[in-house]
Amino acid sequence: MTEAPEQRRLTISDPQVMRALAHPARIAIMEFLSTREGGATATECAEIAGLSPSATSYHLRALAKFGLVEQAPSRGDARERVWRSFGPSWMVDAGQAAGPEARAAERALVEAHSARDMERVRDWLRRAGDEPAEWYEAALFSDTLLLLTAEELAELNAKVMALFVPYRQRNRVAHAPERARSVAVQYRALPLA
């Protein structure tokens, strides 16, 4: 039996797939589709990606070619092509024994994703003063140094990821609390040299 798309977690380890995804529009499309249980059309994705529907269709087909998105069941209009992400989350892992090509592809994808995250920080800083007090006070920037073993770091990561699960937008969108809004949470736990 095939898992429902909502339950799959995709691990990206192929350098070719990493390079295909290391594009700002494709990252935006993947993120958007991961929040939409029923999927979205190229026109709906175009609004998020800042592209025309035809350019977005091109990117969706490229993502489908690499198994990152798939066609979703139709909404009733046979002319309308609906796309959904293969799963609600994905991770990049070239593997410790990866060669230079895989490392370069992994680095390109992580850098593209990090640039998107940094732009979100800049956007927040531009508008923070105009936000309601409750949102301004709830926002958090934290940089904490911990002293951990590899096993403790793995345990911490698992616990933090488990905390996110009940709040994932895809899981809550149908029953979102009043005044809820999308919140980007970037979590990194990187051993220092």
PALOLO-554002 format. One line per 5 residues: number of its first residue (from 1); for each residue z, y negated, x of N, C-alpha, C. Coordinates in nm, 2 decimals. Each point is the difference from the previous one (the first is absolute). Layout:
BEGIN
NUM) Z:Y:X:Z:Y:X:Z:Y:X | ...
END
This chain:
BEGIN
1) 0.00:0.12:0.08:0.00:-0.12:-0.08:0.00:-0.12:0.09 | -0.08:-0.10:-0.04:-0.01:-0.13:0.08:0.11:-0.09:-0.04 | 0.06:-0.06:0.10:0.11:-0.10:-0.03:-0.06:-0.12:-0.07 | 0.08:-0.06:-0.09:-0.04:-0.12:-0.06:-0.02:-0.11:0.10 | -0.09:-0.10:-0.01:-0.02:-0.10:0.10:0.13:-0.07:0.03
6) 0.09:-0.02:-0.10:0.12:-0.08:0.02:0.09:0.07:0.10 | -0.01:0.13:0.02:0.10:0.07:0.08:-0.05:0.03:0.15 | -0.13:-0.03:0.02:-0.05:0.03:0.14:0.03:-0.12:0.09 | 0.03:0.04:0.13:0.02:-0.10:0.10:-0.10:0.04:0.11 | -0.09:-0.09:0.03:-0.11:0.02:0.09:0.04:-0.04:0.14
11) -0.02:0.09:0.09:0.02:-0.03:0.14:-0.14:-0.01:0.07 | -0.02:-0.12:0.06:-0.13:-0.03:0.06:0.01:0.02:0.15 | -0.07:0.10:0.05:0.00:0.03:0.14:-0.13:0.00:0.07 | -0.11:0.00:-0.08:-0.14:0.00:0.05:-0.03:-0.14:0.05 | -0.05:-0.02:0.13:-0.03:-0.13:0.05:-0.11:-0.07:-0.08
16) -0.10:0.08:-0.05:-0.11:-0.05:-0.08:0.06:-0.06:-0.13 | 0.09:0.07:-0.06:0.06:-0.05:-0.13:0.08:-0.13:0.03 | 0.08:0.00:0.11:0.08:-0.11:0.03:-0.09:-0.13:0.02 | -0.11:0.02:0.08:-0.09:-0.11:0.02:-0.06:-0.05:-0.13 | -0.03:0.09:-0.09:-0.06:-0.03:-0.14:0.10:-0.09:-0.08
21) 0.13:0.03:0.02:0.10:-0.07:-0.08:0.05:-0.13:0.07 | -0.03:-0.02:0.12:0.05:-0.11:0.08:-0.09:-0.13:-0.04 | -0.01:-0.03:-0.12:-0.07:-0.11:-0.05:0.09:-0.07:-0.11 | 0.02:-0.13:0.01:0.09:-0.07:-0.09:-0.03:0.03:-0.15 | -0.13:0.00:-0.04:-0.03:0.02:-0.14:0.03:0.15:-0.04
26) -0.02:0.09:0.09:0.03:0.14:-0.03:0.15:0.02:-0.01 | 0.07:-0.06:0.09:0.15:0.01:-0.01:0.05:-0.06:-0.14 | -0.06:-0.11:-0.04:0.04:-0.06:-0.12:-0.04:0.09:-0.12 | -0.11:0.06:0.00:-0.05:0.08:-0.10:0.09:0.13:-0.01 | 0.03:0.06:0.11:0.09:0.11:0.00:0.14:-0.03:-0.05
31) 0.05:-0.12:0.04:0.13:-0.04:-0.05:0.00:-0.02:-0.15 | -0.10:-0.07:-0.05:-0.02:-0.03:-0.14:-0.01:0.13:-0.08 | -0.08:0.09:0.04:-0.02:0.13:-0.07:0.13:0.09:0.00 | 0.08:-0.02:0.11:0.12:0.08:0.00:0.10:-0.04:-0.10 | -0.02:-0.12:-0.05:0.10:-0.05:-0.10:-0.05:0.02:-0.15
36) -0.12:0.05:-0.01:-0.06:0.01:-0.13:-0.02:0.15:-0.04 | 0.09:0.05:-0.09:-0.01:0.14:-0.04:-0.13:0.04:-0.05 | -0.06:-0.08:-0.08:-0.13:0.03:-0.07:-0.12:-0.04:0.09 | 0.02:-0.06:0.11:-0.11:-0.04:0.09:-0.05:-0.14:-0.04 | -0.12:-0.03:0.06:-0.05:-0.13:-0.03:-0.15:0.00:0.03
41) -0.07:-0.09:-0.05:-0.15:-0.01:0.02:-0.02:-0.09:0.13 | -0.13:0.00:0.04:-0.04:-0.08:0.12:0.03:-0.15:-0.04 | -0.03:-0.04:-0.12:0.02:-0.14:-0.04:0.15:-0.03:0.01 | 0.09:0.08:-0.05:0.14:-0.02:0.01:0.05:-0.01:0.15 | -0.05:0.09:0.08:0.03:0.01:0.14:-0.05:-0.13:0.07
46) -0.12:-0.04:-0.04:-0.06:-0.12:0.07:0.09:-0.12:-0.01 | 0.07:-0.02:-0.11:0.09:-0.11:-0.01:0.11:0.00:0.10 | 0.05:0.12:0.03:0.10:0.01:0.10:-0.05:-0.01:0.14 | -0.12:0.06:0.03:-0.06:0.00:0.13:-0.07:-0.13:0.04 | -0.03:-0.09:-0.10:-0.06:-0.12:0.03:-0.15:0.02:0.03
51) -0.06:0.10:-0.06:-0.14:0.03:0.02:-0.08:0.01:-0.13 | -0.13:0.01:0.00:-0.08:0.02:-0.12:0.02:0.14:-0.05 | -0.02:0.03:-0.12:0.01:0.14:-0.05:-0.10:0.09:0.08 | -0.11:-0.04:0.03:-0.10:0.09:0.07:0.05:0.02:0.14 | 0.06:-0.09:0.07:0.05:0.02:0.14:0.13:0.09:-0.01
56) 0.07:-0.02:-0.11:0.12:0.09:-0.02:-0.04:0.14:-0.03 | -0.11:0.02:-0.07:-0.05:0.13:-0.03:-0.04:0.07:0.13 | -0.06:-0.07:0.09:-0.04:0.05:0.13:0.13:0.06:0.07 | 0.10:-0.09:0.00:0.13:0.04:0.07:0.06:0.12:-0.07 | 0.00:0.01:-0.13:0.06:0.11:-0.08:-0.08:0.13:0.03
61) -0.13:-0.01:0.01:-0.08:0.12:0.04:0.03:0.05:0.14 | 0.02:-0.10:0.09:0.04:0.04:0.14:0.14:0.06:0.00 | 0.09:-0.05:-0.07:0.13:0.06:-0.01:0.00:0.14:-0.06 | -0.09:0.02:-0.10:-0.01:0.13:-0.07:-0.07:0.10:0.10 | -0.09:-0.05:0.08:-0.06:0.09:0.10:0.10:0.06:0.09
66) 0.10:-0.07:0.03:0.11:0.05:0.09:0.12:0.06:-0.07 | -0.01:0.02:-0.13:0.10:0.06:-0.08:0.12:-0.08:-0.03 | -0.01:-0.14:0.01:0.11:-0.08:-0.02:0.01:-0.05:-0.15 | -0.11:0.00:-0.07:0.00:-0.03:-0.14:-0.09:0.10:-0.07 | 0.01:0.01:-0.13:-0.08:0.09:-0.08:-0.03:-0.06:-0.13
71) -0.10:0.05:-0.07:-0.02:-0.05:-0.13:0.10:0.05:-0.10 | 0.05:-0.09:-0.08:0.10:0.03:-0.10:-0.07:0.03:-0.13 | 0.07:0.06:-0.10:-0.06:0.02:-0.13:-0.04:-0.13:-0.06 | -0.11:0.01:-0.07:-0.06:-0.12:-0.07:0.10:-0.06:-0.10 | -0.01:-0.12:-0.02:0.09:-0.07:-0.11:-0.08:0.00:-0.13
76) -0.11:0.07:-0.01:-0.07:0.00:-0.12:-0.14:-0.06:0.01 | -0.02:-0.09:0.09:-0.13:-0.06:0.02:-0.07:0.07:0.11 | -0.10:0.08:-0.03:-0.07:0.09:0.10:-0.06:-0.08:0.11 | -0.04:-0.13:-0.03:-0.06:-0.08:0.11:0.10:-0.05:0.10 | 0.13:0.00:-0.03:0.10:-0.05:0.08:0.05:0.11:0.09
81) 0.00:-0.03:0.13:0.05:0.10:0.10:0.14:-0.04:0.04 | 0.10:0.09:-0.02:0.14:-0.03:0.03:0.04:0.08:0.12 | 0.07:-0.07:0.09:0.04:0.06:0.13:0.15:0.01:0.00 | 0.05:0.10:0.07:0.15:0.01:0.02:0.02:0.04:0.15 | 0.12:-0.03:0.05:0.03:0.04:0.13:0.04:0.15:0.00
86) -0.02:0.06:0.11:0.03:0.15:0.01:0.14:0.02:-0.03 | 0.09:-0.09:0.04:0.14:0.01:-0.02:0.07:-0.13:0.00 | 0.12:-0.01:-0.04:0.07:-0.13:-0.01:0.04:-0.06:0.14 | 0.00:0.09:0.10:0.03:-0.05:0.13:-0.07:0.07:0.11 | -0.01:-0.06:0.11:-0.07:0.06:0.12:0.07:-0.04:0.12
91) -0.02:0.08:0.11:0.05:-0.04:0.13:-0.10:0.04:0.10 | 0.01:-0.07:0.11:-0.09:0.02:0.12:0.08:0.08:0.10 | -0.06:0.11:0.05:0.06:0.08:0.11:-0.11:0.06:0.08 | -0.03:-0.06:0.11:-0.11:0.06:0.09:0.06:0.12:0.07 | 0.13:0.01:0.01:0.06:0.11:0.07:0.03:-0.03:0.14
96) 0.11:0.05:0.05:0.04:-0.03:0.14:-0.10:0.03:0.10 | -0.07:0.11:-0.02:-0.10:0.05:0.10:-0.14:-0.06:-0.02 | -0.01:-0.10:-0.08:-0.13:-0.06:-0.03:-0.06:-0.06:0.12 | -0.13:0.01:0.00:-0.08:-0.06:0.12:-0.02:-0.15:-0.02 | -0.07:-0.06:0.10:-0.02:-0.14:0.00:-0.07:-0.05:-0.13
101) -0.10:0.07:-0.05:-0.08:-0.04:-0.12:0.10:-0.01:-0.12 | 0.08:0.10:-0.02:0.09:0.00:-0.11:0.11:-0.11:0.02 | 0.05:-0.02:0.12:0.10:-0.10:0.02:-0.06:-0.14:-0.03 | -0.13:-0.02:0.04:-0.06:-0.13:-0.02:-0.02:-0.02:-0.15 | -0.04:0.10:-0.07:-0.02:-0.01:-0.15:0.13:-0.03:-0.07
106) 0.10:0.07:0.04:0.14:-0.01:-0.06:0.04:-0.15:0.03 | -0.01:-0.05:0.12:0.04:-0.13:0.03:-0.08:-0.10:-0.08 | -0.13:0.01:-0.02:-0.08:-0.09:-0.08:0.05:0.00:-0.14 | 0.03:0.11:-0.06:0.05:0.01:-0.14:0.13:-0.07:-0.01 | 0.09:0.04:0.09:0.14:-0.06:-0.01:0.00:-0.15:0.02
111) -0.09:-0.05:0.09:-0.01:-0.14:0.02:-0.06:-0.07:-0.12 | -0.10:0.06:-0.06:-0.06:-0.06:-0.13:0.11:-0.01:-0.11 | 0.08:0.11:-0.01:0.10:0.00:-0.10:0.11:-0.10:0.04 | 0.04:-0.01:0.12:0.10:-0.10:0.05:-0.05:-0.14:-0.02 | -0.12:-0.03:0.02:-0.06:-0.13:-0.03:0.02:-0.04:-0.15
116) -0.03:0.10:-0.08:0.02:-0.02:-0.15:0.15:-0.03:-0.03 | 0.09:0.07:0.06:0.14:-0.02:-0.02:0.04:-0.14:0.05 | -0.05:-0.04:0.11:0.04:-0.13:0.06:-0.06:-0.11:-0.09 | -0.11:0.02:-0.06:-0.06:-0.11:-0.09:0.09:-0.01:-0.12 | 0.06:0.11:-0.05:0.10:0.00:-0.11:0.12:-0.08:0.04
121) 0.05:0.01:0.12:0.11:-0.08:0.05:-0.03:-0.14:0.00 | -0.12:-0.04:0.05:-0.04:-0.14:0.01:-0.02:-0.06:-0.14 | -0.05:0.08:-0.09:-0.02:-0.04:-0.14:0.14:-0.03:-0.06 | 0.10:0.09:0.02:0.13:-0.02:-0.05:0.06:-0.13:0.06 | -0.01:-0.02:0.13:0.05:-0.12:0.06:-0.06:-0.13:-0.06
126) -0.13:0.00:-0.03:-0.06:-0.11:-0.06:0.05:-0.04:-0.14 | 0.04:0.10:-0.07:0.04:-0.02:-0.14:0.14:0.02:-0.03 | 0.08:0.04:0.10:0.14:0.04:-0.02:0.08:-0.12:-0.07 | -0.02:-0.12:0.04:0.07:-0.11:-0.06:-0.03:-0.02:-0.15 | -0.11:0.05:-0.04:-0.04:-0.02:-0.14:0.04:0.12:-0.09
131) 0.06:0.11:0.06:0.04:0.12:-0.07:0.13:-0.03:-0.08 | 0.02:0.07:-0.11:0.14:-0.01:-0.06:0.11:0.04:0.09 | 0.11:-0.06:-0.02:0.12:0.03:0.09:0.03:0.15:0.01 | -0.01:0.07:-0.11:0.04:0.14:0.00:-0.10:0.08:0.10 | -0.13:-0.03:0.00:-0.09:0.06:0.09:0.01:-0.04:0.14
136) 0.03:-0.13:0.02:0.02:-0.05:0.14:0.12:0.07:0.06 | 0.11:0.01:-0.07:0.12:0.06:0.05:-0.01:0.15:0.02 | -0.09:0.06:-0.08:-0.01:0.15:0.00:-0.09:0.04:0.12 | -0.09:-0.08:0.04:-0.09:0.03:0.11:0.08:0.02:0.13 | -0.05:0.09:0.09:0.07:0.04:0.12:-0.09:0.01:0.11
141) 0.03:-0.06:0.11:-0.06:0.03:0.13:0.12:0.06:0.09 | -0.02:0.11:0.06:0.11:0.06:0.08:-0.06:0.06:0.12 | 0.06:-0.02:0.11:-0.03:0.07:0.12:0.12:0.05:0.07 | 0.03:0.13:-0.01:0.13:0.05:0.04:-0.03:0.11:0.11 | 0.07:-0.01:0.11:-0.01:0.10:0.10:0.10:0.11:-0.02
146) -0.04:0.12:-0.01:0.08:0.12:-0.02:0.00:0.09:0.13 | 0.10:0.08:0.01:0.01:0.09:0.11:0.00:0.14:-0.06 | -0.11:0.07:0.01:-0.02:0.13:-0.07:-0.06:0.11:0.09 | 0.03:0.12:-0.04:-0.08:0.11:0.06:-0.13:0.02:-0.08 | -0.09:0.07:0.05:-0.13:0.03:-0.08:0.04:0.06:-0.13
151) 0.09:0.09:0.00:0.04:0.07:-0.13:0.06:-0.10:-0.10 | 0.08:-0.09:0.05:0.06:-0.10:-0.09:-0.10:-0.10:-0.05 | -0.10:-0.03:0.08:-0.11:-0.09:-0.04:-0.08:0.07:-0.11 | -0.03:0.13:0.02:-0.07:0.07:-0.11:0.08:0.01:-0.13 | 0.13:0.02:0.01:0.08:0.00:-0.11:0.01:-0.13:-0.07
156) 0.01:-0.11:0.07:0.00:-0.14:-0.05:-0.13:-0.02:-0.07 | -0.11:0.03:0.06:-0.13:-0.02:-0.06:-0.01:0.07:-0.13 | 0.04:0.12:-0.01:-0.01:0.08:-0.12:0.09:-0.06:-0.11 | 0.11:-0.05:0.03:0.09:-0.06:-0.10:-0.06:-0.13:-0.05 | -0.05:-0.08:0.09:-0.06:-0.13:-0.04:-0.12:0.02:-0.09
161) -0.09:0.10:0.04:-0.11:0.03:-0.09:0.04:0.05:-0.13 | 0.11:0.08:-0.01:0.05:0.05:-0.13:0.05:-0.12:-0.09 | 0.05:-0.10:0.06:0.05:-0.12:-0.07:-0.12:-0.07:-0.07 | -0.12:0.01:0.06:-0.12:-0.07:-0.06:-0.05:0.07:-0.13 | 0.01:0.13:0.00:-0.06:0.08:-0.10:0.02:-0.05:-0.15
166) 0.12:-0.03:-0.04:0.01:-0.04:-0.14:-0.05:-0.14:-0.03 | -0.03:-0.07:0.10:-0.05:-0.14:-0.02:-0.15:-0.01:0.02 | -0.07:0.10:0.04:-0.14:-0.01:0.02:-0.07:-0.05:-0.12 | -0.09:-0.10:0.02:-0.07:-0.07:-0.11:-0.07:0.10:-0.09 | -0.07:0.10:0.06:-0.07:0.09:-0.08:0.09:0.08:-0.10
171) 0.12:0.03:0.04:0.09:0.07:-0.08:0.07:-0.09:-0.11 | 0.00:-0.13:0.02:0.08:-0.08:-0.08:-0.09:-0.09:-0.09 | -0.13:-0.01:0.03:-0.08:-0.10:-0.07:0.01:0.01:-0.15 | 0.00:0.12:-0.06:0.01:0.01:-0.14:0.13:-0.03:-0.06 | 0.11:0.00:0.08:0.13:-0.02:-0.05:0.08:-0.11:0.09
176) -0.08:-0.09:0.04:0.06:-0.10:0.10:0.10:-0.09:-0.07 | 0.12:-0.03:0.06:0.09:-0.09:-0.05:-0.05:-0.14:-0.02 | 0.05:-0.07:-0.10:-0.04:-0.13:-0.02:0.02:-0.08:0.13 | -0.10:-0.09:0.03:0.01:-0.09:0.12:-0.03:0.08:0.13 | -0.04:0.12:-0.01:-0.03:0.07:0.13:-0.13:-0.05:0.05
181) -0.01:0.00:0.13:-0.13:-0.04:0.07:-0.02:0.09:0.12 | -0.13:0.00:0.04:-0.03:0.08:0.12:0.07:-0.06:0.12 | 0.05:0.09:0.08:0.07:-0.04:0.12:-0.05:0.09:0.12 | -0.04:-0.06:0.10:-0.05:0.07:0.12:0.12:0.03:0.09 | 0.02:0.12:0.04:0.11:0.04:0.09:-0.07:0.07:0.12
186) 0.02:-0.06:0.11:-0.05:0.06:0.13:0.12:0.06:0.07 | -0.01:0.12:0.03:0.11:0.07:0.07:-0.06:0.06:0.13 | 0.06:-0.04:0.11:-0.04:0.05:0.13:0.13:0.05:0.07 | -0.01:0.11:0.06:0.11:0.05:0.09:-0.07:0.05:0.13 | 0.00:-0.08:0.10:-0.07:0.03:0.12:0.09:0.00:0.12
191) 0.00:0.11:0.08:0.09:0.01:0.12:-0.05:-0.11:0.10 | 0.09:-0.06:0.06:-0.03:-0.11:0.10:-0.01:0.07:0.14 | -0.08:-0.06:0.09:-0.01:0.05:0.14:0.13:-0.01:0.07
END
